[in-house]
């Protein structure tokens, strides 16, 4: 049977115990040498919130275990770990694509052990797959936060972007390309982004993920190099001065948070299209599948020589409203996220039964000033 990701669903079985004699880290029976290690490394190329990489990998004989590490991303945006589940879905899609490049079909059994909530997938492999053309772009995909060139995307390219994830039937993509509508969307996004500088919990988490020097980047192999924010040299220096919450709180008396968030309006105006990916509900599986679909779309975007930036604050704040989970928010901020939920739904005419899972902008741009790096995707 073929599941929503296009990979075959494996048998409903759990992993072996740690001392099982079938547990091997190399020379797996029936698989090429170090195959599972290569699949883990491919998985680790997936995007994740603030590049925190909320995963770990293990082996069970010839199967790859994909686990959620809940300690990696504890941000206020990661409501009920839905952001992490999107990242884990992207990692699983990378495994499926990378396996196909070596002639193997990934068979994914989602949440195979009811007693182990952190085991997201048990992935086995069988020979006979055709190479996925997106495999060549696994290590080329990246976030680009630059303003994009203002020009339309050709209709045939848009058709290919839609087709890239169309086989994942639980997700849909709603597009905006009209310039005036993109500006309106930017204004909605900016209301969400204000909270980055109005909520001390969100602010603290963001600055904990910034890597200010090359030594920090190499030491942690996670988070965001300051250059990747595309602030320029002087902007990066000024941004570091915002690390202390009392400074930001003082500046907010003079409208700083609103002014800073207006950058999102500029970014939305300076793109070719914005897309909203929806899924069918707020279950962990639905968001894993949304992650698979979003990764395929992003890889196709890369193949088309287009830039992409996820716009995530609004998504995960409106999810807090939908779930009535307002932890960490003041009464005023609760009112804001409730309005974001309503306005995003109206703006995109989201069907009543659909759940917004990812918002992003797409366009034409030069290469980003800096890319993030990853922790090594190793078997544990």
Short mmCIF file of the C-alpha atoms (twelve columns), coordinates in Angstrom:
data_MODEL
# 
_entry.id   MODEL 
# 
loop_
_atom_site.group_PDB 
_atom_site.id 
_atom_site.type_symbol 
_atom_site.label_atom_id 
_atom_site.label_alt_id 
_atom_site.label_comp_id 
_atom_site.label_asym_id 
_atom_site.label_seq_id 
_atom_site.Cartn_x 
_atom_site.Cartn_y 
_atom_site.Cartn_z 
_atom_site.pdbx_PDB_model_num 
ATOM 1   C CA . UNK A 1   0.000   0.000  0.000   1 
ATOM 2   C CA . UNK A 2   1.272   3.491  -0.791  1 
ATOM 3   C CA . UNK A 3   0.912   6.097  1.938   1 
ATOM 4   C CA . UNK A 4   0.513   9.851  1.615   1 
ATOM 5   C CA . UNK A 5   4.210   10.501 1.149   1 
ATOM 6   C CA . UNK A 6   4.591   8.170  -1.784  1 
ATOM 7   C CA . UNK A 7   6.702   5.769  0.268   1 
ATOM 8   C CA . UNK A 8   5.340   2.342  1.093   1 
ATOM 9   C CA . UNK A 9   4.013   1.914  4.612   1 
ATOM 10  C CA . UNK A 10  5.980   -0.749 6.448   1 
ATOM 11  C CA . UNK A 11  4.679   -3.465 8.764   1 
ATOM 12  C CA . UNK A 12  3.199   -2.391 12.110  1 
ATOM 13  C CA . UNK A 13  6.052   -3.412 14.318  1 
ATOM 14  C CA . UNK A 14  8.184   -1.705 16.897  1 
ATOM 15  C CA . UNK A 15  11.940  -1.412 17.222  1 
ATOM 16  C CA . UNK A 16  14.210  -4.064 18.653  1 
ATOM 17  C CA . UNK A 17  15.621  -3.657 22.120  1 
ATOM 18  C CA . UNK A 18  18.993  -1.968 22.477  1 
ATOM 19  C CA . UNK A 19  20.766  -5.276 23.026  1 
ATOM 20  C CA . UNK A 20  19.040  -7.093 20.147  1 
ATOM 21  C CA . UNK A 21  21.630  -8.935 18.096  1 
ATOM 22  C CA . UNK A 22  20.040  -7.581 14.929  1 
ATOM 23  C CA . UNK A 23  21.042  -4.035 15.841  1 
ATOM 24  C CA . UNK A 24  23.919  -3.061 13.559  1 
ATOM 25  C CA . UNK A 25  25.361  0.279  12.559  1 
ATOM 26  C CA . UNK A 26  26.960  -0.899 9.335   1 
ATOM 27  C CA . UNK A 27  27.071  -3.874 6.972   1 
ATOM 28  C CA . UNK A 28  23.265  -4.156 7.185   1 
ATOM 29  C CA . UNK A 29  21.947  -7.358 5.650   1 
ATOM 30  C CA . UNK A 30  20.664  -6.687 2.144   1 
ATOM 31  C CA . UNK A 31  21.630  -3.014 2.142   1 
ATOM 32  C CA . UNK A 32  24.802  -1.349 0.859   1 
ATOM 33  C CA . UNK A 33  27.541  -0.590 3.339   1 
ATOM 34  C CA . UNK A 34  26.727  2.465  5.498   1 
ATOM 35  C CA . UNK A 35  23.361  2.903  3.766   1 
ATOM 36  C CA . UNK A 36  21.502  3.820  6.957   1 
ATOM 37  C CA . UNK A 37  24.185  6.330  7.884   1 
ATOM 38  C CA . UNK A 38  23.723  8.012  4.496   1 
ATOM 39  C CA . UNK A 39  19.957  8.096  5.002   1 
ATOM 40  C CA . UNK A 40  20.411  9.713  8.431   1 
ATOM 41  C CA . UNK A 41  22.729  12.337 6.947   1 
ATOM 42  C CA . UNK A 42  20.188  13.083 4.207   1 
ATOM 43  C CA . UNK A 43  17.427  13.387 6.798   1 
ATOM 44  C CA . UNK A 44  19.505  15.886 8.773   1 
ATOM 45  C CA . UNK A 45  19.540  18.234 5.756   1 
ATOM 46  C CA . UNK A 46  15.849  18.967 6.347   1 
ATOM 47  C CA . UNK A 47  14.693  22.408 7.523   1 
ATOM 48  C CA . UNK A 48  13.570  22.979 11.107  1 
ATOM 49  C CA . UNK A 49  12.443  25.903 13.223  1 
ATOM 50  C CA . UNK A 50  15.464  28.135 13.942  1 
ATOM 51  C CA . UNK A 51  17.594  25.237 12.645  1 
ATOM 52  C CA . UNK A 52  17.236  23.409 15.976  1 
ATOM 53  C CA . UNK A 53  16.980  19.958 14.347  1 
ATOM 54  C CA . UNK A 54  14.526  18.196 16.707  1 
ATOM 55  C CA . UNK A 55  15.459  14.656 15.705  1 
ATOM 56  C CA . UNK A 56  17.727  11.718 16.335  1 
ATOM 57  C CA . UNK A 57  18.266  8.514  14.382  1 
ATOM 58  C CA . UNK A 58  18.882  4.901  15.274  1 
ATOM 59  C CA . UNK A 59  19.075  1.493  13.626  1 
ATOM 60  C CA . UNK A 60  16.946  -1.601 14.084  1 
ATOM 61  C CA . UNK A 61  18.543  -4.225 11.864  1 
ATOM 62  C CA . UNK A 62  17.944  -2.981 8.328   1 
ATOM 63  C CA . UNK A 63  15.463  -0.332 9.454   1 
ATOM 64  C CA . UNK A 64  16.086  3.311  10.305  1 
ATOM 65  C CA . UNK A 65  14.444  4.727  13.425  1 
ATOM 66  C CA . UNK A 66  13.466  8.403  13.335  1 
ATOM 67  C CA . UNK A 67  12.886  9.907  16.755  1 
ATOM 68  C CA . UNK A 68  11.632  13.244 18.046  1 
ATOM 69  C CA . UNK A 69  13.921  14.994 20.502  1 
ATOM 70  C CA . UNK A 70  11.544  17.297 22.430  1 
ATOM 71  C CA . UNK A 71  14.400  19.104 24.163  1 
ATOM 72  C CA . UNK A 72  15.773  20.555 20.947  1 
ATOM 73  C CA . UNK A 73  13.004  23.100 20.326  1 
ATOM 74  C CA . UNK A 74  11.136  24.448 23.355  1 
ATOM 75  C CA . UNK A 75  10.045  27.719 21.778  1 
ATOM 76  C CA . UNK A 76  6.650   29.248 22.392  1 
ATOM 77  C CA . UNK A 77  5.999   28.889 18.657  1 
ATOM 78  C CA . UNK A 78  6.356   25.096 18.872  1 
ATOM 79  C CA . UNK A 79  2.825   24.576 20.168  1 
ATOM 80  C CA . UNK A 80  2.258   20.885 20.983  1 
ATOM 81  C CA . UNK A 81  5.431   20.186 18.960  1 
ATOM 82  C CA . UNK A 82  3.606   20.826 15.675  1 
ATOM 83  C CA . UNK A 83  6.580   22.780 14.314  1 
ATOM 84  C CA . UNK A 84  8.831   19.851 15.160  1 
ATOM 85  C CA . UNK A 85  6.472   17.416 13.441  1 
ATOM 86  C CA . UNK A 86  6.717   19.474 10.244  1 
ATOM 87  C CA . UNK A 87  10.509  19.274 10.500  1 
ATOM 88  C CA . UNK A 88  10.363  15.518 11.110  1 
ATOM 89  C CA . UNK A 89  8.104   15.092 8.080   1 
ATOM 90  C CA . UNK A 90  10.656  16.971 5.972   1 
ATOM 91  C CA . UNK A 91  13.395  14.686 7.318   1 
ATOM 92  C CA . UNK A 92  11.349  11.607 6.387   1 
ATOM 93  C CA . UNK A 93  10.770  12.964 2.895   1 
ATOM 94  C CA . UNK A 94  14.518  13.439 2.538   1 
ATOM 95  C CA . UNK A 95  15.016  9.798  3.493   1 
ATOM 96  C CA . UNK A 96  12.486  8.670  0.881   1 
ATOM 97  C CA . UNK A 97  14.142  10.783 -1.811  1 
ATOM 98  C CA . UNK A 98  17.713  9.827  -0.869  1 
ATOM 99  C CA . UNK A 99  16.829  6.130  -0.776  1 
ATOM 100 C CA . UNK A 100 15.327  6.337  -4.259  1 
ATOM 101 C CA . UNK A 101 18.600  7.765  -5.574  1 
ATOM 102 C CA . UNK A 102 20.236  4.490  -4.534  1 
ATOM 103 C CA . UNK A 103 17.445  2.367  -5.998  1 
ATOM 104 C CA . UNK A 104 15.556  1.692  -2.741  1 
ATOM 105 C CA . UNK A 105 11.967  2.342  -1.753  1 
ATOM 106 C CA . UNK A 106 11.377  3.617  1.788   1 
ATOM 107 C CA . UNK A 107 8.540   1.895  3.655   1 
ATOM 108 C CA . UNK A 108 7.429   4.164  6.504   1 
ATOM 109 C CA . UNK A 109 5.497   3.009  9.542   1 
ATOM 110 C CA . UNK A 110 4.417   6.145  11.417  1 
ATOM 111 C CA . UNK A 111 4.217   6.165  15.218  1 
ATOM 112 C CA . UNK A 112 4.768   2.395  15.397  1 
ATOM 113 C CA . UNK A 113 4.970   2.062  19.196  1 
ATOM 114 C CA . UNK A 114 2.033   3.386  21.266  1 
ATOM 115 C CA . UNK A 115 4.258   3.234  24.348  1 
ATOM 116 C CA . UNK A 116 6.991   5.406  22.813  1 
ATOM 117 C CA . UNK A 117 5.601   8.769  21.732  1 
ATOM 118 C CA . UNK A 118 9.009   10.011 20.616  1 
ATOM 119 C CA . UNK A 119 9.440   7.264  18.003  1 
ATOM 120 C CA . UNK A 120 8.044   9.000  14.937  1 
ATOM 121 C CA . UNK A 121 8.782   6.420  12.264  1 
ATOM 122 C CA . UNK A 122 10.232  2.988  11.611  1 
ATOM 123 C CA . UNK A 123 11.613  3.026  8.055   1 
ATOM 124 C CA . UNK A 124 12.511  -0.135 6.176   1 
ATOM 125 C CA . UNK A 125 13.799  -0.357 2.621   1 
ATOM 126 C CA . UNK A 126 13.325  -2.568 -0.404  1 
ATOM 127 C CA . UNK A 127 15.023  -2.519 -3.785  1 
ATOM 128 C CA . UNK A 128 13.286  -1.400 -6.939  1 
ATOM 129 C CA . UNK A 129 12.731  2.370  -6.751  1 
ATOM 130 C CA . UNK A 130 13.409  4.826  -9.558  1 
ATOM 131 C CA . UNK A 131 15.534  7.844  -8.634  1 
ATOM 132 C CA . UNK A 132 13.527  10.884 -7.575  1 
ATOM 133 C CA . UNK A 133 14.714  13.907 -9.619  1 
ATOM 134 C CA . UNK A 134 14.597  16.029 -6.448  1 
ATOM 135 C CA . UNK A 135 17.477  14.027 -4.933  1 
ATOM 136 C CA . UNK A 136 20.028  16.318 -6.559  1 
ATOM 137 C CA . UNK A 137 18.685  19.269 -4.589  1 
ATOM 138 C CA . UNK A 138 18.701  17.903 -1.035  1 
ATOM 139 C CA . UNK A 139 21.921  19.718 -0.147  1 
ATOM 140 C CA . UNK A 140 21.079  22.832 -2.182  1 
ATOM 141 C CA . UNK A 141 17.778  23.774 -0.534  1 
ATOM 142 C CA . UNK A 142 18.081  26.673 1.914   1 
ATOM 143 C CA . UNK A 143 16.201  29.621 3.382   1 
ATOM 144 C CA . UNK A 144 16.723  32.937 1.623   1 
ATOM 145 C CA . UNK A 145 15.653  35.986 3.681   1 
ATOM 146 C CA . UNK A 146 16.706  38.595 1.124   1 
ATOM 147 C CA . UNK A 147 14.166  40.860 -0.599  1 
ATOM 148 C CA . UNK A 148 13.328  39.184 -3.904  1 
ATOM 149 C CA . UNK A 149 13.115  40.617 -7.404  1 
ATOM 150 C CA . UNK A 150 9.609   41.756 -8.276  1 
ATOM 151 C CA . UNK A 151 8.581   39.709 -11.273 1 
ATOM 152 C CA . UNK A 152 5.975   36.998 -11.884 1 
ATOM 153 C CA . UNK A 153 6.613   33.272 -11.930 1 
ATOM 154 C CA . UNK A 154 5.731   31.604 -15.219 1 
ATOM 155 C CA . UNK A 155 2.481   29.563 -15.130 1 
ATOM 156 C CA . UNK A 156 4.231   26.319 -16.090 1 
ATOM 157 C CA . UNK A 157 6.627   26.772 -13.145 1 
ATOM 158 C CA . UNK A 158 3.683   27.351 -10.797 1 
ATOM 159 C CA . UNK A 159 2.115   24.160 -12.148 1 
ATOM 160 C CA . UNK A 160 5.282   22.211 -11.356 1 
ATOM 161 C CA . UNK A 161 5.382   23.658 -7.835  1 
ATOM 162 C CA . UNK A 162 1.801   22.524 -7.276  1 
ATOM 163 C CA . UNK A 163 2.514   19.095 -8.720  1 
ATOM 164 C CA . UNK A 164 5.568   18.515 -6.521  1 
ATOM 165 C CA . UNK A 165 3.495   17.809 -3.412  1 
ATOM 166 C CA . UNK A 166 0.148   16.934 -5.022  1 
ATOM 167 C CA . UNK A 167 0.407   13.238 -4.195  1 
ATOM 168 C CA . UNK A 168 0.198   14.027 -0.479  1 
ATOM 169 C CA . UNK A 169 -3.570  14.245 -0.472  1 
ATOM 170 C CA . UNK A 170 -3.993  15.551 3.072   1 
ATOM 171 C CA . UNK A 171 -2.436  18.913 2.125   1 
ATOM 172 C CA . UNK A 172 -3.399  21.769 -0.186  1 
ATOM 173 C CA . UNK A 173 -1.618  24.961 -1.256  1 
ATOM 174 C CA . UNK A 174 -3.408  28.298 -1.609  1 
ATOM 175 C CA . UNK A 175 -1.478  30.946 -3.573  1 
ATOM 176 C CA . UNK A 176 -1.419  34.751 -3.626  1 
ATOM 177 C CA . UNK A 177 0.339   36.525 -6.519  1 
ATOM 178 C CA . UNK A 178 -1.447  39.866 -6.789  1 
ATOM 179 C CA . UNK A 179 0.846   42.696 -5.610  1 
ATOM 180 C CA . UNK A 180 -1.797  44.555 -3.624  1 
ATOM 181 C CA . UNK A 181 -2.871  41.338 -1.928  1 
ATOM 182 C CA . UNK A 182 0.746   40.507 -1.080  1 
ATOM 183 C CA . UNK A 183 1.032   43.880 0.673   1 
ATOM 184 C CA . UNK A 184 -2.145  43.149 2.664   1 
ATOM 185 C CA . UNK A 185 -0.760  39.755 3.626   1 
ATOM 186 C CA . UNK A 186 2.474   41.406 4.739   1 
ATOM 187 C CA . UNK A 187 0.499   43.635 7.080   1 
ATOM 188 C CA . UNK A 188 -1.144  40.585 8.682   1 
ATOM 189 C CA . UNK A 189 2.223   38.836 8.999   1 
ATOM 190 C CA . UNK A 190 3.740   41.961 10.575  1 
ATOM 191 C CA . UNK A 191 1.152   41.868 13.375  1 
ATOM 192 C CA . UNK A 192 2.429   38.414 14.281  1 
ATOM 193 C CA . UNK A 193 6.089   39.361 13.954  1 
ATOM 194 C CA . UNK A 194 5.594   42.240 16.391  1 
ATOM 195 C CA . UNK A 195 5.320   39.686 19.174  1 
ATOM 196 C CA . UNK A 196 8.943   38.689 18.634  1 
ATOM 197 C CA . UNK A 197 9.801   42.015 20.268  1 
ATOM 198 C CA . UNK A 198 6.774   42.266 22.555  1 
ATOM 199 C CA . UNK A 199 6.841   38.884 24.265  1 
ATOM 200 C CA . UNK A 200 9.891   38.232 26.492  1 
ATOM 201 C CA . UNK A 201 9.649   34.450 26.074  1 
ATOM 202 C CA . UNK A 202 9.672   34.629 22.274  1 
ATOM 203 C CA . UNK A 203 12.406  37.262 22.346  1 
ATOM 204 C CA . UNK A 204 14.623  35.216 24.670  1 
ATOM 205 C CA . UNK A 205 14.247  32.092 22.556  1 
ATOM 206 C CA . UNK A 206 15.092  33.902 19.316  1 
ATOM 207 C CA . UNK A 207 18.304  35.343 20.678  1 
ATOM 208 C CA . UNK A 208 19.276  31.973 22.152  1 
ATOM 209 C CA . UNK A 209 19.337  30.593 18.598  1 
ATOM 210 C CA . UNK A 210 21.519  33.315 17.052  1 
ATOM 211 C CA . UNK A 211 25.141  32.324 16.424  1 
ATOM 212 C CA . UNK A 212 27.251  35.470 16.431  1 
ATOM 213 C CA . UNK A 213 30.661  34.056 15.462  1 
ATOM 214 C CA . UNK A 214 32.039  31.272 13.309  1 
ATOM 215 C CA . UNK A 215 33.295  29.560 16.460  1 
ATOM 216 C CA . UNK A 216 29.738  29.428 17.820  1 
ATOM 217 C CA . UNK A 217 28.452  28.092 14.509  1 
ATOM 218 C CA . UNK A 218 31.024  25.295 14.454  1 
ATOM 219 C CA . UNK A 219 30.584  24.474 18.127  1 
ATOM 220 C CA . UNK A 220 26.807  24.044 18.127  1 
ATOM 221 C CA . UNK A 221 26.121  23.244 14.433  1 
ATOM 222 C CA . UNK A 222 22.593  24.495 14.949  1 
ATOM 223 C CA . UNK A 223 20.772  27.813 15.225  1 
ATOM 224 C CA . UNK A 224 21.070  30.772 12.875  1 
ATOM 225 C CA . UNK A 225 24.332  32.476 11.888  1 
ATOM 226 C CA . UNK A 226 23.703  36.190 12.219  1 
ATOM 227 C CA . UNK A 227 24.594  36.699 8.551   1 
ATOM 228 C CA . UNK A 228 21.688  34.453 7.509   1 
ATOM 229 C CA . UNK A 229 19.223  37.085 8.783   1 
ATOM 230 C CA . UNK A 230 20.368  39.381 5.941   1 
ATOM 231 C CA . UNK A 231 20.678  42.462 8.163   1 
ATOM 232 C CA . UNK A 232 23.975  43.690 6.737   1 
ATOM 233 C CA . UNK A 233 27.056  44.425 8.820   1 
ATOM 234 C CA . UNK A 234 25.707  47.487 10.608  1 
ATOM 235 C CA . UNK A 235 22.287  45.934 11.029  1 
ATOM 236 C CA . UNK A 236 23.839  42.855 12.605  1 
ATOM 237 C CA . UNK A 237 25.745  45.010 15.089  1 
ATOM 238 C CA . UNK A 238 22.576  46.909 15.986  1 
ATOM 239 C CA . UNK A 239 20.614  43.665 16.294  1 
ATOM 240 C CA . UNK A 240 23.038  42.383 18.903  1 
ATOM 241 C CA . UNK A 241 22.164  45.427 21.002  1 
ATOM 242 C CA . UNK A 242 18.579  44.135 21.131  1 
ATOM 243 C CA . UNK A 243 19.595  40.966 22.958  1 
ATOM 244 C CA . UNK A 244 18.708  42.412 26.371  1 
ATOM 245 C CA . UNK A 245 14.973  42.438 27.024  1 
ATOM 246 C CA . UNK A 246 14.981  45.675 29.088  1 
ATOM 247 C CA . UNK A 247 16.450  47.493 26.069  1 
ATOM 248 C CA . UNK A 248 13.706  46.197 23.791  1 
ATOM 249 C CA . UNK A 249 10.982  46.912 26.327  1 
ATOM 250 C CA . UNK A 250 12.220  50.515 26.598  1 
ATOM 251 C CA . UNK A 251 12.373  50.966 22.832  1 
ATOM 252 C CA . UNK A 252 8.833   49.619 22.470  1 
ATOM 253 C CA . UNK A 253 7.574   52.772 24.215  1 
ATOM 254 C CA . UNK A 254 8.642   54.557 21.036  1 
ATOM 255 C CA . UNK A 255 7.064   52.065 18.622  1 
ATOM 256 C CA . UNK A 256 10.100  49.871 17.978  1 
ATOM 257 C CA . UNK A 257 8.250   46.548 17.693  1 
ATOM 258 C CA . UNK A 258 5.850   47.938 15.094  1 
ATOM 259 C CA . UNK A 259 8.659   49.487 13.081  1 
ATOM 260 C CA . UNK A 260 10.744  46.289 13.171  1 
ATOM 261 C CA . UNK A 261 7.786   44.159 12.090  1 
ATOM 262 C CA . UNK A 262 7.176   46.390 9.074   1 
ATOM 263 C CA . UNK A 263 10.160  44.641 7.500   1 
ATOM 264 C CA . UNK A 264 7.772   41.738 6.908   1 
ATOM 265 C CA . UNK A 265 5.563   44.006 4.806   1 
ATOM 266 C CA . UNK A 266 8.576   44.841 2.648   1 
ATOM 267 C CA . UNK A 267 9.503   41.179 2.259   1 
ATOM 268 C CA . UNK A 268 5.982   40.233 1.198   1 
ATOM 269 C CA . UNK A 269 5.892   43.082 -1.303  1 
ATOM 270 C CA . UNK A 270 9.274   41.984 -2.627  1 
ATOM 271 C CA . UNK A 271 8.317   38.484 -3.716  1 
ATOM 272 C CA . UNK A 272 6.560   36.810 -6.628  1 
ATOM 273 C CA . UNK A 273 4.060   34.728 -4.698  1 
ATOM 274 C CA . UNK A 274 3.050   33.664 -1.222  1 
ATOM 275 C CA . UNK A 275 1.664   30.236 -0.434  1 
ATOM 276 C CA . UNK A 276 -0.338  28.851 2.445   1 
ATOM 277 C CA . UNK A 277 -0.146  25.092 2.947   1 
ATOM 278 C CA . UNK A 278 -3.076  23.563 4.803   1 
ATOM 279 C CA . UNK A 279 -3.625  20.145 6.290   1 
ATOM 280 C CA . UNK A 280 -6.693  18.296 7.489   1 
ATOM 281 C CA . UNK A 281 -6.354  18.553 11.282  1 
ATOM 282 C CA . UNK A 282 -3.917  19.316 14.107  1 
ATOM 283 C CA . UNK A 283 -2.826  15.728 14.703  1 
ATOM 284 C CA . UNK A 284 0.848   14.856 14.827  1 
ATOM 285 C CA . UNK A 285 0.509   12.663 11.720  1 
ATOM 286 C CA . UNK A 286 -1.152  15.425 9.697   1 
ATOM 287 C CA . UNK A 287 1.699   17.805 10.497  1 
ATOM 288 C CA . UNK A 288 4.296   15.156 9.671   1 
ATOM 289 C CA . UNK A 289 2.593   14.736 6.299   1 
ATOM 290 C CA . UNK A 290 2.505   18.521 5.873   1 
ATOM 291 C CA . UNK A 291 6.260   18.490 6.476   1 
ATOM 292 C CA . UNK A 292 6.706   15.876 3.745   1 
ATOM 293 C CA . UNK A 293 4.640   17.946 1.314   1 
ATOM 294 C CA . UNK A 294 6.370   21.207 2.200   1 
ATOM 295 C CA . UNK A 295 9.801   19.666 1.705   1 
ATOM 296 C CA . UNK A 296 8.865   18.416 -1.751  1 
ATOM 297 C CA . UNK A 297 7.561   21.858 -2.662  1 
ATOM 298 C CA . UNK A 298 10.735  23.525 -1.339  1 
ATOM 299 C CA . UNK A 299 12.993  21.137 -3.240  1 
ATOM 300 C CA . UNK A 300 11.046  21.784 -6.431  1 
ATOM 301 C CA . UNK A 301 11.378  25.514 -5.768  1 
ATOM 302 C CA . UNK A 302 15.134  25.016 -5.508  1 
ATOM 303 C CA . UNK A 303 15.147  23.042 -8.740  1 
ATOM 304 C CA . UNK A 304 13.364  25.966 -10.445 1 
ATOM 305 C CA . UNK A 305 16.109  28.366 -9.252  1 
ATOM 306 C CA . UNK A 306 13.650  30.177 -7.002  1 
ATOM 307 C CA . UNK A 307 14.202  31.422 -3.459  1 
ATOM 308 C CA . UNK A 308 11.902  30.557 -0.558  1 
ATOM 309 C CA . UNK A 309 11.427  31.806 2.995   1 
ATOM 310 C CA . UNK A 310 8.987   30.293 5.519   1 
ATOM 311 C CA . UNK A 311 6.986   32.924 7.437   1 
ATOM 312 C CA . UNK A 312 6.273   30.921 10.557  1 
ATOM 313 C CA . UNK A 313 5.406   33.262 13.438  1 
ATOM 314 C CA . UNK A 314 1.874   33.840 12.188  1 
ATOM 315 C CA . UNK A 315 1.295   30.130 11.567  1 
ATOM 316 C CA . UNK A 316 2.188   28.887 15.016  1 
ATOM 317 C CA . UNK A 317 0.577   31.809 16.822  1 
ATOM 318 C CA . UNK A 318 -2.733  31.206 15.042  1 
ATOM 319 C CA . UNK A 319 -2.414  27.524 15.909  1 
ATOM 320 C CA . UNK A 320 -2.296  28.526 19.573  1 
ATOM 321 C CA . UNK A 321 -5.612  30.277 18.978  1 
ATOM 322 C CA . UNK A 322 -7.141  27.269 17.233  1 
ATOM 323 C CA . UNK A 323 -5.990  24.954 19.998  1 
ATOM 324 C CA . UNK A 324 -6.936  27.426 22.758  1 
ATOM 325 C CA . UNK A 325 -3.423  26.970 24.110  1 
ATOM 326 C CA . UNK A 326 -2.325  30.431 25.174  1 
ATOM 327 C CA . UNK A 327 0.621   29.526 27.390  1 
ATOM 328 C CA . UNK A 328 3.148   32.353 27.612  1 
ATOM 329 C CA . UNK A 329 0.853   35.029 26.149  1 
ATOM 330 C CA . UNK A 330 -0.621  38.077 27.857  1 
ATOM 331 C CA . UNK A 331 -4.337  38.898 27.548  1 
ATOM 332 C CA . UNK A 332 -3.529  41.526 24.934  1 
ATOM 333 C CA . UNK A 333 -1.425  39.049 22.974  1 
ATOM 334 C CA . UNK A 334 -4.181  36.426 23.184  1 
ATOM 335 C CA . UNK A 335 -6.507  38.901 21.479  1 
ATOM 336 C CA . UNK A 336 -3.886  39.437 18.773  1 
ATOM 337 C CA . UNK A 337 -3.418  35.722 18.018  1 
ATOM 338 C CA . UNK A 338 -7.187  35.204 17.941  1 
ATOM 339 C CA . UNK A 339 -7.472  37.979 15.355  1 
ATOM 340 C CA . UNK A 340 -4.569  36.498 13.363  1 
ATOM 341 C CA . UNK A 341 -6.420  33.191 13.168  1 
ATOM 342 C CA . UNK A 342 -9.565  34.861 11.844  1 
ATOM 343 C CA . UNK A 343 -7.767  37.191 9.443   1 
ATOM 344 C CA . UNK A 344 -5.529  34.521 7.926   1 
ATOM 345 C CA . UNK A 345 -8.527  32.266 7.354   1 
ATOM 346 C CA . UNK A 346 -10.520 35.052 5.702   1 
ATOM 347 C CA . UNK A 347 -7.622  36.305 3.619   1 
ATOM 348 C CA . UNK A 348 -6.935  32.926 2.011   1 
ATOM 349 C CA . UNK A 349 -10.578 31.777 2.113   1 
ATOM 350 C CA . UNK A 350 -9.393  28.703 3.991   1 
ATOM 351 C CA . UNK A 351 -12.034 25.941 3.951   1 
ATOM 352 C CA . UNK A 352 -13.624 25.431 7.345   1 
ATOM 353 C CA . UNK A 353 -12.174 21.948 7.814   1 
ATOM 354 C CA . UNK A 354 -8.614  22.920 6.787   1 
ATOM 355 C CA . UNK A 355 -5.788  23.905 9.153   1 
ATOM 356 C CA . UNK A 356 -3.050  26.382 8.099   1 
ATOM 357 C CA . UNK A 357 0.268   24.549 8.548   1 
ATOM 358 C CA . UNK A 358 2.879   26.668 6.737   1 
ATOM 359 C CA . UNK A 359 3.109   30.117 5.151   1 
ATOM 360 C CA . UNK A 360 5.972   31.005 2.822   1 
ATOM 361 C CA . UNK A 361 7.064   33.457 0.153   1 
ATOM 362 C CA . UNK A 362 8.715   32.575 -3.161  1 
ATOM 363 C CA . UNK A 363 10.597  34.620 -5.717  1 
ATOM 364 C CA . UNK A 364 13.837  35.409 -7.527  1 
ATOM 365 C CA . UNK A 365 16.932  36.332 -5.540  1 
ATOM 366 C CA . UNK A 366 20.693  36.051 -5.420  1 
ATOM 367 C CA . UNK A 367 22.170  33.425 -3.113  1 
ATOM 368 C CA . UNK A 368 21.792  34.010 0.647   1 
ATOM 369 C CA . UNK A 369 24.689  35.653 2.459   1 
ATOM 370 C CA . UNK A 370 25.072  32.647 4.739   1 
ATOM 371 C CA . UNK A 371 23.595  29.174 5.050   1 
ATOM 372 C CA . UNK A 372 23.029  27.235 8.225   1 
ATOM 373 C CA . UNK A 373 24.942  24.054 8.968   1 
ATOM 374 C CA . UNK A 374 23.785  20.853 10.653  1 
ATOM 375 C CA . UNK A 375 24.730  18.512 13.391  1 
ATOM 376 C CA . UNK A 376 25.966  15.298 11.802  1 
ATOM 377 C CA . UNK A 377 23.076  12.942 11.109  1 
ATOM 378 C CA . UNK A 378 24.516  9.925  12.932  1 
ATOM 379 C CA . UNK A 379 22.973  6.737  14.290  1 
ATOM 380 C CA . UNK A 380 22.657  6.727  18.050  1 
# 
